[in-house]
Amino acid sequence: MKSPEPGLLRPLRRRAATVAAVAVTALLAVTPASYGSAPGAAPAAPAARALAAPDIPLANVKAHLTQFQSIAAANGGNRAHGRPGYKASVDHVKAKLDAAGFTTTVQQFTSSGATGYNLIADWPGGDPNQVLMAGAHLDSVAGGAGINDNGSGSAAVLETALAVSRAQLQPTKHLRFAWWGAEELGLVGSKYYVNNLATADRSRISGYLNLDMVASPNAGYFVYDDDPEIEKVFKDWYAGIGVPTEIETEGDGRSDHAPFKSAGIPVGGLFTGASRVKTAAQAAKWGGTSGQAFDRCYHSSCDSTTNIDDTALDRNSDALAHALWTLGTQAAPAPGTSFENTTDVAIPDGGAAVTSTITVTGRTGNAPSTLRVGVDIKHTWRGDLVVDLLAPDGTAYRLKNSSGSDSADNVIATYTVNASTETADGGWRLRVQDVAAQDTGYIDSWKLTF
C-alpha cells in the first residue's frame, strides 16, 4: 500500500496530478460493469445459486512469497518499479498463468522515467459484458522485498487464479485477474489501466476486488465498505468462520481500488492493517498485541517472509476464492421493472440536503432484497457528497459516505439495497448533501430497478 501523499489531503482540494506519459505493449481487449447495473447487476445470490469455492492451499500461497523473496534477494533486495526485481516478479506470475491456460497481456507504461508493467490475465468463458476482476499491486518499495506489502495480496490472487484453472471453472461472469505496477508511486499502474478503458469497457466491469496487505503479522480483519454487495459477501464469509470484521479505513483511497471506484465501478477488498496501531479492543477480538502497529515492518527492509501471519494469509486467500466463486457463478437475474427521474436538481455547495422523488406504482407487496439504485450525479468533487435512498416510510439507506480522499468528479454508479421490509409502492427519494464548500453539482438522473 502506498504512503499518504500531500496531494491527497482534503484541505488542498486538489485532484491528484495525472501520472506520466504512457505506452502500451499489447492492446487489451478489455471488456470490463457495475454491480446492480441491469442486466448484470447481480446481487449476492443464495448459496444454492453459486458454486462452493475450494480451499486455497496455504502452502502454495507461501511458495509464491518465497519466490518473491528470492527474486528480491537476487535483484538488489527489492521488487520496486523500474528495478529488475519488479520485472522478474511479473515474469514469474505470468509464467504460472500461461501454463494454467490463462490469456495474459502485459500493459506497459512510463512513470518517473522508468518503464512499468501491469499484468492482466483472462480466464476463458463467462459473459464478456459482465467482467469480475480481482487484483493486487505487485511492486514493493525500494527499501525492501515487500512480502506483506504486497507480496501477500499478489500471491493470494495468483493462487486463487490457479485454483480457477485447477477446477476448470465455468463462471457465468468473465473472470479477469490483475497485478499492478508502480502502486507505491501513487497507484500509477491501476490508474493507467482504468483511464485507458473505453467508456463501454468500463461499464462492463461488474466489480473489482482488491487485496493489499492481507497477512500483517499483528493482523486485523478489515473489509472495504465501498459496495454493499461485495462487502456482504466478504463479511458473511468471515461471520461463517466466527471471525469479527471491521470496516477498512486506513487504506481508503490509498490502494488500487481507488481508480476503479472513481470511475463508478463497484469495488471491495480485504486488508489486515499497516502502520496504524492495534487497540486493546481489537487485540481482544483478534489476538495479537495492542499498542503495536499491525505491521511494524511496513515499508521497511524487514518486510520479508518472516513478516507474515499464516492464519491471516490463509483466511484472506479463502475469502477471496469464496467471493470470486459466489459473485462469478451466479445466475444472471432477469431484467426488472425500472422507474426513473431525469429532472435535474441542483445541490447547494456545502449546504442543506436536497431530494429527488420517484413515485412507484403498480407493484404489489414489498420491494426486493436486491433493489437496484442507479445514480447519475454530476459534481466537481464527489468526495463531498453523502447519498442516501429514502424509502416511502422515511427509512434511510446509506449509498455513499463523504471522503476527503475521494477526489474524482461525479457519482455514476449502481447500488444494491436490501429493501425487503419496505412497501414497494410509494414515493422513494434520493437524498444528496454536499458537506463541504468550493465544489458544485446537481442530480442528473436516478433510477430504481425492481
C-alpha positions as CSV (number, residue, x, y, z in Angstrom):
1,M,0.0,0.0,0.0
2,K,1.3,3.4,-0.9
3,S,2.1,6.1,1.7
4,P,-0.3,9.0,2.1
5,E,0.6,11.8,-0.3
6,P,0.2,15.6,0.4
7,G,-1.8,15.9,-2.8
8,L,-4.5,13.7,-1.3
9,L,-5.1,15.9,1.8
10,R,-8.6,17.3,1.7
11,P,-7.7,20.9,2.7
12,L,-5.7,21.4,-0.5
13,R,-8.8,20.3,-2.5
14,R,-6.6,19.4,-5.5
15,R,-7.0,16.4,-7.6
16,A,-4.0,14.1,-7.9
17,A,-2.0,15.0,-10.9
18,T,-2.2,12.7,-13.9
19,V,0.8,10.4,-13.9
20,A,3.4,10.0,-16.6
21,A,3.2,9.6,-20.3
22,V,2.5,6.0,-21.3
23,A,2.9,3.4,-23.9
24,V,1.1,0.1,-24.3
25,T,3.0,-3.1,-25.3
26,A,-0.2,-5.0,-26.0
27,L,-3.7,-3.6,-26.7
28,L,-6.0,-5.2,-24.2
29,A,-9.4,-6.4,-25.3
30,V,-10.8,-5.1,-22.1
31,T,-14.4,-5.9,-21.8
32,P,-14.7,-4.9,-18.4
33,A,-20.0,-3.2,-15.4
34,S,-21.4,-2.2,-12.3
35,Y,-23.0,-4.3,-9.6
36,G,-26.6,-3.6,-9.9
37,S,-26.5,-2.1,-13.4
38,A,-29.0,-4.1,-15.5
39,P,-28.9,-6.7,-16.7
40,G,-25.8,-7.9,-14.9
41,A,-26.0,-6.2,-11.6
42,A,-26.2,-9.4,-9.8
43,P,-26.9,-9.3,-6.1
44,A,-25.3,-11.7,-3.7
45,A,-27.1,-14.9,-4.6
46,P,-28.3,-17.6,-2.2
47,A,-25.7,-20.3,-1.8
48,A,-27.7,-22.7,-3.9
49,R,-27.2,-20.5,-6.9
50,A,-23.4,-20.3,-6.7
51,L,-20.7,-23.0,-6.7
52,A,-18.8,-23.6,-3.5
53,A,-15.2,-22.4,-3.6
54,P,-12.3,-24.7,-3.0
55,D,-9.9,-24.3,-0.1
56,I,-6.9,-22.4,-1.2
57,P,-3.7,-24.2,-0.1
58,L,-1.7,-22.1,2.3
59,A,1.5,-23.9,1.3
60,N,1.0,-22.8,-2.3
61,V,0.4,-19.2,-1.4
62,K,3.6,-19.2,0.8
63,A,5.6,-20.8,-2.0
64,H,4.8,-17.7,-4.1
65,L,6.0,-15.5,-1.3
66,T,9.3,-17.5,-1.1
67,Q,9.7,-16.9,-4.8
68,F,9.1,-13.2,-4.4
69,Q,11.7,-13.1,-1.6
70,S,14.2,-14.9,-3.8
71,I,13.6,-12.5,-6.7
72,A,14.2,-9.6,-4.4
73,A,17.4,-11.1,-3.0
74,A,18.8,-11.6,-6.5
75,N,17.9,-8.1,-7.6
76,G,19.2,-5.6,-5.0
77,G,16.8,-6.5,-2.2
78,N,13.6,-5.2,-3.7
79,R,10.9,-5.5,-6.3
80,A,10.3,-1.8,-6.9
81,H,9.0,0.0,-10.0
82,G,11.8,0.4,-12.6
83,R,14.0,-2.1,-10.9
84,P,14.9,-5.6,-12.3
85,G,13.2,-7.3,-9.3
86,Y,9.8,-6.0,-10.4
87,K,10.1,-7.2,-14.0
88,A,11.3,-10.6,-12.6
89,S,8.1,-10.8,-10.4
90,V,5.9,-10.1,-13.4
91,D,7.7,-12.8,-15.4
92,H,7.2,-15.3,-12.5
93,V,3.5,-14.6,-12.2
94,K,2.9,-14.6,-16.0
95,A,4.7,-18.0,-16.5
96,K,2.4,-19.6,-13.9
97,L,-0.7,-18.2,-15.5
98,D,0.3,-19.0,-19.1
99,A,0.9,-22.6,-18.0
100,A,-2.5,-22.7,-16.4
101,G,-4.4,-21.7,-19.5
102,F,-5.0,-18.0,-19.0
103,T,-4.7,-15.4,-21.7
104,T,-2.1,-13.0,-20.3
105,T,-1.3,-9.5,-21.5
106,V,1.4,-7.2,-20.3
107,Q,0.5,-3.5,-20.4
108,Q,3.4,-1.1,-20.4
109,F,3.6,2.5,-19.1
110,T,6.2,5.0,-18.1
111,S,6.5,6.7,-14.7
112,S,9.4,8.6,-13.1
113,G,11.4,8.0,-16.2
114,A,11.2,4.2,-15.9
115,T,9.1,1.5,-17.7
116,G,6.4,-0.1,-15.6
117,Y,4.2,-3.1,-16.2
118,N,0.6,-4.2,-15.5
119,L,-0.1,-7.9,-15.9
120,I,-3.7,-8.9,-16.9
121,A,-4.9,-12.5,-17.1
122,D,-8.2,-13.5,-18.5
123,W,-9.9,-16.9,-17.8
124,P,-11.7,-18.1,-20.9
125,G,-15.5,-18.1,-20.9
126,G,-18.1,-16.2,-19.0
127,D,-20.2,-13.3,-20.1
128,P,-17.9,-10.7,-21.7
129,N,-20.4,-8.0,-20.7
130,Q,-20.1,-8.9,-17.0
131,V,-16.4,-8.9,-16.1
132,L,-15.5,-9.6,-12.5
133,M,-11.9,-8.6,-11.6
134,A,-9.5,-9.3,-8.7
135,G,-6.2,-7.7,-8.4
136,A,-3.2,-6.7,-6.2
137,H,-0.2,-4.5,-6.7
138,L,3.0,-6.5,-7.3
139,D,5.6,-3.8,-6.7
140,S,7.5,-3.2,-3.4
141,V,9.0,0.0,-2.1
142,A,12.7,0.4,-2.9
143,G,13.7,-0.3,0.7
144,G,12.7,-4.0,0.9
145,A,11.3,-7.1,-0.6
146,G,7.7,-6.1,0.1
147,I,6.5,-9.6,1.1
148,N,3.4,-8.5,3.1
149,D,3.1,-5.2,1.1
150,N,2.2,-6.5,-1.3
151,G,3.5,-10.0,-2.0
152,S,0.7,-11.3,0.3
153,G,-2.1,-9.9,-1.9
154,S,-0.3,-10.8,-5.1
155,A,0.3,-14.4,-4.0
156,A,-3.3,-14.8,-2.8
157,V,-4.7,-13.5,-6.1
158,L,-2.3,-15.7,-8.1
159,E,-3.1,-18.9,-6.2
160,T,-6.9,-18.2,-6.4
161,A,-6.5,-17.8,-10.2
162,L,-4.6,-21.1,-10.3
163,A,-7.5,-22.7,-8.3
164,V,-9.9,-21.5,-11.0
165,S,-7.7,-23.3,-13.6
166,R,-7.5,-26.5,-11.5
167,A,-11.3,-26.5,-11.1
168,Q,-11.7,-25.7,-14.8
169,L,-14.4,-23.3,-13.5
170,Q,-17.1,-22.3,-16.0
171,P,-18.2,-19.0,-14.5
172,T,-21.3,-17.0,-15.6
173,K,-19.2,-13.8,-15.4
174,H,-15.9,-13.4,-17.2
175,L,-13.1,-13.5,-14.7
176,R,-10.1,-11.3,-15.0
177,F,-7.1,-11.0,-12.7
178,A,-4.6,-8.2,-12.5
179,W,-1.2,-7.4,-10.9
180,W,-0.5,-3.7,-10.9
181,G,2.8,-1.8,-11.2
182,A,4.0,1.4,-9.5
183,E,1.3,1.4,-6.9
184,E,3.8,2.6,-4.4
185,L,4.4,5.7,-6.5
186,G,0.7,6.7,-6.4
187,L,-1.4,3.9,-7.9
188,V,0.2,4.6,-11.3
189,G,-0.5,1.2,-13.0
190,S,-4.1,0.8,-11.9
191,K,-4.8,4.4,-12.8
192,Y,-3.4,3.9,-16.2
193,Y,-5.4,0.8,-16.8
194,V,-8.7,2.4,-15.8
195,N,-8.0,5.7,-17.5
196,N,-7.3,3.9,-20.8
197,L,-10.6,1.9,-20.8
198,A,-13.2,3.0,-23.3
199,T,-16.4,4.1,-21.6
200,A,-18.2,0.9,-22.8
201,D,-15.4,-1.3,-21.4
202,R,-15.7,0.4,-18.0
203,S,-19.4,-0.2,-17.9
204,R,-18.8,-4.0,-18.4
205,I,-16.8,-4.4,-15.2
206,S,-19.3,-5.8,-12.7
207,G,-16.8,-5.4,-9.8
208,Y,-13.2,-5.1,-8.7
209,L,-11.8,-7.0,-5.6
210,N,-8.6,-5.6,-4.2
211,L,-6.1,-7.4,-1.9
212,D,-3.4,-5.2,-0.4
213,M,-1.5,-6.3,2.8
214,V,-3.5,-9.4,3.8
215,A,-1.0,-11.1,6.1
216,S,0.1,-8.4,8.5
217,P,2.0,-10.0,11.5
218,N,-0.2,-8.3,14.1
219,A,-3.3,-8.8,11.9
220,G,-6.7,-7.2,12.0
221,Y,-9.5,-8.3,9.7
222,F,-10.8,-5.3,7.7
223,V,-13.3,-5.3,4.9
224,Y,-13.9,-2.5,2.4
225,D,-17.3,-0.9,2.7
226,D,-17.4,0.7,-0.8
227,D,-20.0,-1.6,-2.4
228,P,-22.7,-3.1,-0.1
229,E,-23.0,-6.3,-2.1
230,I,-19.3,-7.1,-2.2
231,E,-18.9,-6.1,1.4
232,K,-21.7,-8.5,2.4
233,V,-20.1,-11.4,0.6
234,F,-16.8,-11.0,2.5
235,K,-18.4,-10.2,5.8
236,D,-20.8,-13.2,5.6
237,W,-17.8,-15.5,4.9
238,Y,-15.9,-14.2,7.9
239,A,-19.1,-14.4,10.1
240,G,-19.4,-18.1,9.0
241,I,-16.0,-18.9,10.5
242,G,-16.7,-16.9,13.6
243,V,-14.2,-14.1,13.0
244,P,-15.4,-10.5,13.5
245,T,-14.5,-7.8,11.0
246,E,-14.2,-4.1,10.9
247,I,-14.6,-1.6,8.1
248,E,-11.4,-0.7,6.5
249,T,-10.4,3.0,6.8
250,E,-6.6,3.1,7.0
251,G,-6.1,2.4,3.3
252,D,-9.1,4.2,2.0
253,G,-8.2,5.8,-1.3
254,R,-4.6,4.6,-1.0
255,S,-4.7,1.4,-3.0
256,D,-5.6,0.2,-6.4
257,H,-9.4,0.0,-5.9
258,A,-9.4,3.8,-5.8
259,P,-9.2,4.4,-9.6
260,F,-12.0,1.8,-10.2
261,K,-14.2,3.5,-7.6
262,S,-13.6,6.9,-9.1
263,A,-14.7,5.5,-12.4
264,G,-18.1,4.4,-10.9
265,I,-17.1,0.7,-10.8
266,P,-18.2,-1.2,-7.6
267,V,-15.2,-2.2,-5.5
268,G,-14.4,-4.3,-2.4
269,G,-11.5,-5.8,-0.7
270,L,-9.6,-7.1,2.3
271,F,-6.8,-5.7,4.5
272,T,-5.0,-6.6,7.7
273,G,-3.5,-3.3,8.7
274,A,-0.3,-1.3,8.1
275,S,1.3,1.4,10.3
276,R,-1.8,2.1,12.4
277,V,-1.7,0.8,16.0
278,K,-3.9,-2.1,17.1
279,T,-6.2,-1.1,20.0
280,A,-6.9,-3.1,23.1
281,A,-10.4,-3.9,21.9
282,Q,-9.0,-5.1,18.6
283,A,-6.5,-7.3,20.3
284,A,-9.3,-8.8,22.5
285,K,-11.2,-9.9,19.5
286,W,-8.4,-10.9,17.1
287,G,-5.4,-11.7,19.3
288,G,-2.1,-10.1,18.8
289,T,-0.5,-7.2,20.6
290,S,-2.3,-4.0,21.5
291,G,-0.4,-0.7,21.3
292,Q,1.7,-2.1,18.4
293,A,1.3,-1.5,14.7
294,F,-0.5,-4.1,12.6
295,D,2.7,-4.3,10.5
296,R,5.9,-2.9,12.3
297,C,7.8,-3.7,9.1
298,Y,5.6,-1.6,6.8
299,H,7.7,-0.1,4.0
300,S,10.9,-1.4,5.7
301,S,13.6,-3.8,4.9
302,C,12.3,-6.3,7.5
303,D,9.1,-6.9,5.3
304,S,10.3,-10.4,4.4
305,T,8.9,-13.9,4.6
306,T,9.2,-13.7,8.4
307,N,6.8,-10.8,8.4
308,I,3.7,-12.9,7.6
309,D,0.8,-14.1,9.7
310,D,-0.1,-17.5,8.2
311,T,-3.6,-17.6,9.6
312,A,-4.5,-14.2,8.1
313,L,-2.9,-15.2,4.8
314,D,-4.9,-18.4,4.7
315,R,-8.2,-16.8,5.7
316,N,-8.0,-14.0,3.3
317,S,-7.0,-16.3,0.4
318,D,-10.0,-18.4,1.1
319,A,-12.2,-15.4,1.5
320,L,-11.2,-14.1,-2.0
321,A,-11.9,-17.5,-3.5
322,H,-15.3,-17.5,-1.9
323,A,-16.1,-14.1,-3.3
324,L,-15.0,-15.0,-6.8
325,W,-16.9,-18.2,-6.8
326,T,-20.0,-16.6,-5.3
327,L,-20.1,-13.5,-7.4
328,G,-18.7,-15.1,-10.6
329,T,-21.0,-18.1,-10.8
330,Q,-24.4,-16.6,-10.0
331,A,-27.2,-17.0,-12.4
332,A,-27.9,-13.6,-14.1
333,P,-31.0,-12.0,-12.8
334,A,-33.9,-11.4,-15.1
335,P,-34.3,-7.7,-16.0
336,G,-36.6,-5.9,-13.7
337,T,-39.1,-3.1,-13.9
338,S,-37.5,0.3,-13.7
339,F,-38.7,3.7,-12.6
340,E,-36.6,6.8,-13.4
341,N,-36.5,10.6,-12.6
342,T,-34.5,12.6,-15.1
343,T,-35.2,16.1,-13.7
344,D,-32.1,18.0,-12.7
345,V,-31.9,19.0,-9.0
346,A,-29.1,21.5,-8.0
347,I,-27.0,20.5,-5.0
348,P,-26.2,23.5,-2.8
349,D,-22.4,24.0,-2.2
350,G,-21.8,23.0,1.4
351,G,-25.5,23.4,2.1
352,A,-28.6,21.5,3.1
353,A,-29.6,18.2,1.6
354,V,-31.8,18.0,-1.5
355,T,-34.0,15.2,-2.7
356,S,-35.4,13.9,-5.9
357,T,-38.5,11.7,-5.9
358,I,-39.6,8.6,-7.8
359,T,-43.2,7.5,-7.3
360,V,-43.5,3.8,-7.7
361,T,-47.0,2.4,-8.7
362,G,-48.4,-0.9,-9.8
363,R,-46.1,-3.1,-7.5
364,T,-47.6,-5.4,-5.0
365,G,-46.1,-6.4,-1.7
366,N,-42.6,-5.3,-0.6
367,A,-39.6,-4.1,-2.5
368,P,-37.0,-6.8,-3.3
369,S,-33.9,-7.6,-1.2
370,T,-31.9,-6.7,-4.4
371,L,-33.4,-3.3,-5.2
372,R,-31.0,-1.6,-7.6
373,V,-30.5,2.2,-7.3
374,G,-28.8,3.7,-10.3
375,V,-27.3,7.2,-9.6
376,D,-26.0,9.8,-12.0
377,I,-24.8,12.9,-10.1
378,K,-22.6,15.5,-11.8
379,H,-20.3,17.1,-9.3
380,T,-16.8,18.6,-9.3
381,W,-15.7,16.8,-6.1
382,R,-17.5,13.6,-5.4
383,G,-15.8,13.2,-2.0
384,D,-18.0,16.0,-0.6
385,L,-21.2,14.0,-1.2
386,V,-23.3,11.9,1.1
387,V,-26.0,10.0,-0.8
388,D,-29.0,8.1,0.7
389,L,-32.0,6.3,-0.6
390,L,-35.2,7.2,1.4
391,A,-38.0,4.6,1.4
392,P,-41.6,5.7,1.3
393,D,-41.8,5.5,5.2
394,G,-38.7,7.6,5.5
395,T,-36.2,4.8,6.3
396,A,-32.8,5.9,5.1
397,Y,-30.3,3.5,3.3
398,R,-26.8,4.9,3.0
399,L,-25.4,4.6,-0.5
400,K,-22.3,6.7,-0.3
401,N,-20.4,8.4,2.5
402,S,-18.2,11.5,2.1
403,S,-14.5,11.0,1.9
404,G,-11.7,13.6,1.8
405,S,-9.6,11.3,-0.3
406,D,-12.2,10.6,-2.9
407,S,-11.1,13.3,-5.3
408,A,-12.8,12.3,-8.6
409,D,-15.7,14.0,-10.4
410,N,-19.2,12.7,-10.5
411,V,-21.1,9.8,-8.9
412,I,-22.1,7.4,-11.6
413,A,-22.8,4.0,-10.0
414,T,-25.5,1.4,-9.3
415,Y,-26.0,0.3,-5.7
416,T,-27.9,-2.8,-4.4
417,V,-30.1,-2.3,-1.4
418,N,-32.0,-4.8,0.7
419,A,-35.3,-3.1,0.9
420,S,-37.4,-6.2,1.5
421,T,-39.0,-4.7,4.6
422,E,-40.3,-1.7,2.6
423,T,-43.6,-1.4,0.8
424,A,-42.8,-1.2,-2.9
425,D,-45.4,1.4,-4.0
426,G,-44.9,4.9,-2.8
427,G,-42.6,7.9,-3.0
428,W,-38.9,6.9,-3.0
429,R,-36.4,9.7,-2.6
430,L,-32.7,10.1,-3.4
431,R,-31.2,12.5,-0.8
432,V,-27.9,14.2,-1.6
433,Q,-25.9,16.6,0.6
434,D,-22.7,18.4,-0.2
435,V,-21.0,18.6,3.2
436,A,-18.1,20.9,2.2
437,A,-17.6,24.1,0.3
438,Q,-15.9,25.1,-3.0
439,D,-17.5,22.5,-5.4
440,T,-20.8,22.4,-7.2
441,G,-23.1,19.9,-8.9
442,Y,-26.5,18.5,-9.5
443,I,-28.5,15.3,-9.6
444,D,-28.7,14.5,-13.3
445,S,-31.0,11.4,-13.0
446,W,-31.6,8.3,-10.9
447,K,-33.4,5.0,-11.4
448,L,-35.0,2.3,-9.3
449,T,-35.0,-1.2,-10.7
450,F,-37.2,-3.9,-9.0
